[in-house]
Amino acid sequence: MDTTRKITDLAPEDVPVVERLFGQRLDKATDAVLILRLPESVAPAGDDELPSWCNVLDGMSDQDVDEFNAILKLPVRIAKHET
């Protein structure tokens, strides 16, 4: 399954997320296109069924789960890029 979006079609609040993903500032003057591809092998089988890779905590010790949950509670800071 592919999702295609032009940079110019992104909502203004989504641009910083995409810039953070690519690690650089995106210029709307360029005619860039994002193509997000989900391989068929990891696509969910049905609406009520998640693929096995979604079970990220399976096999973790209690300590590992506690550390994982603590990381999720950390504040997120997004750095602004200066031009």
C-alpha positions in Angstrom: 0.0 0.0 0.0 1.5 3.4 -1.0 0.6 6.9 0.2 1.8 9.7 -2.0 1.8 13.4 -1.0 3.4 16.5 -2.4 5.3 18.7 0.1 3.0 21.6 -0.9 -0.1 19.5 0.0 1.0 18.9 3.6 -0.8 20.7 6.4 1.4 23.4 7.9 1.4 21.6 11.3 2.7 18.4 9.6 5.7 20.0 7.9 7.9 20.0 11.1 7.2 16.3 11.6 8.3 15.5 8.1 11.4 17.8 8.4 12.4 16.0 11.6 12.0 12.6 9.9 14.3 13.6 7.1 16.6 15.6 9.3 16.5 18.7 7.1 14.4 21.7 6.3 12.0 21.2 3.4 11.6 24.0 0.9 8.0 24.3 -0.4 9.4 25.8 -3.6 10.8 22.5 -4.6 8.5 20.0 -6.1 9.3 17.2 -3.7 7.0 14.2 -3.3 6.8 11.8 -0.3 6.0 8.2 -1.0 5.2 6.1 2.1 5.2 2.4 1.3 4.0 -0.3 3.7 5.1 -3.7 2.5 2.3 -6.1 2.0 4.0 -8.6 4.4 3.4 -6.3 7.3 -0.1 -5.0 6.4 -2.8 -5.9 8.9 -4.8 -8.9 7.8 -8.1 -7.4 8.9 -9.7 -4.4 10.6 -9.7 -6.0 14.0 -6.4 -7.8 13.8 -2.9 -6.3 14.3 0.3 -7.9 12.9 2.6 -9.7 15.3 5.3 -6.9 15.1 2.9 -4.6 17.0 3.5 -6.7 20.2 6.7 -4.7 21.0 6.6 -5.6 24.7 6.5 -9.4 24.2 9.6 -11.1 25.7 10.7 -8.0 27.7 11.6 -8.4 31.3 9.6 -6.3 33.9 12.6 -4.0 34.2 12.7 -3.4 30.5 9.0 -2.7 30.3 9.4 -0.2 33.2 12.2 1.5 31.4 10.2 1.6 28.1 7.2 3.1 29.9 9.4 5.7 31.6 10.8 6.8 28.2 7.3 7.3 26.9 6.6 9.8 29.7 9.6 12.0 28.8 8.7 15.4 27.3 9.3 15.8 23.6 11.1 18.9 22.4 11.2 19.9 18.7 14.1 22.1 17.7 13.3 25.0 15.4 15.5 25.3 12.3 17.1 28.7 11.7 17.5 29.8 8.1 
